[in-house]
Amino acid sequence: MKKLSALLLSLILVVVMATGCGKSSETSGDSTTTPTVEPTTAESTEDAAPTEAATEETAAPTETSTGNPAKTGLAVINDISSSTDATADADGVNQTNSVVVAVLVGQDGKILDCKLDMAQTKINFSKEGKLTTPAESTFKSKQELGAEYGMKSASGIGKEWFEQANAFADYVTGKTVDEVKGITISDEGTAADADLASSVTVHIGDFVAAVEKAVANAQDIGATDADKLGLGVSTNMENSKDATADAPGVAQAYSYYVVTTSDAAGKITSCLIDASQGVVNFDTTGKITNDITVAPQTKDELKEAYGMKKASGLGKEWYEEANAFAQYAVGKTVDELKGIAVNEEGGPTIADLTSSVTIDIRNFVTSIDKAIANSAQ
C-alpha cells in the first residue's frame, strides 16, 4: 500500500513537472518571437516609409530642378520723333516706337534666351486739335499683330516683322553682350553679317542697343537657367484728351512691359515690371507743341523724377510699388494673380498687397498673363 502510494505520488510529480516545463517553453517562445519578430517587422515598415519618402523628396528637385541661378533683364528704347503735325490734308499723329527686349543671362554672361517685341503706337488728332483715334483704343504689339502687321509683301526675304525679330533673338542667344555689340551693321542700319542678313533685313541698331541695355539691367532675382522667359506688352491711350483754348491736347501712348520667368509647374520665378508714357502735346490747330526729339524714359528709369511719391498714400514712387507687385507675383501662377480682388480704381484690396501697392494693377496682371503665354512659344 505504501509502495502504491509512493508510486502514485511519483507519477503526479512527473505530470506536474512536465506541465510546468511546457509552460516555460511557450513563455520562452513568446519572449524570443514577440520582441524580435513583430517589432522587427514594424520597424522595417517604418524604415521603409521614410526611405520611400526620402527617395521622393530627393527625386522631386531633380524632376522640377530649377537649375543654376540666372539673371532676368528688361530694356525699352522709346522714340517719338516720327510724330507729325496735323495739316489741311492729313491728321497729326503721335507715333511712339518702343523697342522692348527681355533676356535671361547665365552665370558665364551668355544670353540664355531673348525675347524681342515692339509697340508702334499711332494716335491721330485733327487740325482742330481733336483726337480722331478713340480714347478707349488699345494697341497690339508687333508680336501680337503677327501677320496682320503686313510687312511680308514688302520684305526682300518674304518674312514678317515678328519672324525677323525672332530670328535676331535666336541669333544672339548663346552670345555675350560684347559679341552682340560686335555685330556689323551696314550704313543703312541692317545686318552686314551674311548669316544674320539671310533671316533679318529690318534695321537692327535699336535691337542691338536694347539687348545691351537689357543685359546691363539684368538682375539675379530668382530665375534659373531651366526657366522659361516671357515678355508681355500692353498699350492704351486712356489719358489722351482734346486740345482746348486753356490747355494743350494730349496724345499719350501708355505702355506696360513685363518680363517673367516661370518653372515647369507654371509658377513665376522672377518678374520685372516697367511702363512708359509716350506723350505728344498739340494745340487747337493740331500743331505739336513739345520737343519730339527727346526720347521718353520709362518709369523705372525716371524713378523719383516721375513724381508720384507726394500723391501716394504710402509715400512710395511708382517704380517702388511696381517692384513690390513684381516680388509678390513670384511663386504664384497667373491664375492666382488673376484672382486678386481690386477696388474701382484697380488697386488691390487684399491685406498682403495694400501695405505696399495702391496703384492700378490690372494692366500688370494682363501683361503678366501675356508674358507667361509668350514664354510657352
Secondary structure, DSSP 8 states (H G I E B T S, - for coil): -HHHHHHHHHHHHHHHHHHHHHHHHHHHHHHHHHHHHHHHHHHHHHHHHHHHHHHHHHHHHHHT---SB-EEEEEEEEE-TT-B---SSS-EEEEEEEEEEEEEE-TTS-EEEEEEEEEEEEEEE-TTS-B-S-TT-EE--HHHHGGGG--GGG-TTS--HHHHHHHHHHHHTT--HHHHHT--B-TTSSB-SHHHHTT--S--HHHHHHHHHHHHH-B-SS-BTTSEEEEEEEEE-TT-B---SSS-EEEEEEEEEEEEEE-TTS-EEEEEEEEEEEEEEE-TTS-B-S-TTS---BHHHHGGGG--GGG-TTS--HHHHHHHHHHHHTT--HHHHHT--B-TTS-B-SHHHHTT--S--HHHHHHHHHHHHHHT-
